[in-house]
Amino acid sequence: MSRAAELKVFLDNGHVAIDNNPAENAIRPNVIGRKNWLFSVSEAGAKANAICLSLAETAKANGIDFYQYLVKLITELPTLPIHQQPEILHNYMPWSENIQTTCAK
């Protein structure tokens, strides 16, 4: 069965992309990361890696500079009474006004 017509559809419709490079580029970090995750050594290492990647992707999705965000978290969170007042953590979410003003790209 020939798929020539389906493969040439971009010739008739300018809205159809000639390749799928944007889709491949979007998943490339996950594929590269998958190879790195093999070397997490332990379940705890894999969990730590997942937490770091989650932080990085959430920061990126919210337009936050990840390095600045990480520095802010590491320097400020240890000095806060988050065990007594866990609601303080809302001020440190990437979408919070506090983080948006201090760590935006």
DAWO-V655218 format. One record per pair of residues at least 24 apart in sequence whose C-alpha atoms are under 7 Angstrom apart, sorted by the first residue. I is the first residue (numbers start at 1). J is the second residue. Records with the same first field share a line. If there is no record, write none. Layout:
BEGIN
I=J / J
END
This chain:
BEGIN
58=94
59=94
62=94 / 95
63=104 / 105
64=94 / 100 / 103 / 104 / 105
65=103 / 104 / 105
68=103
69=103
END
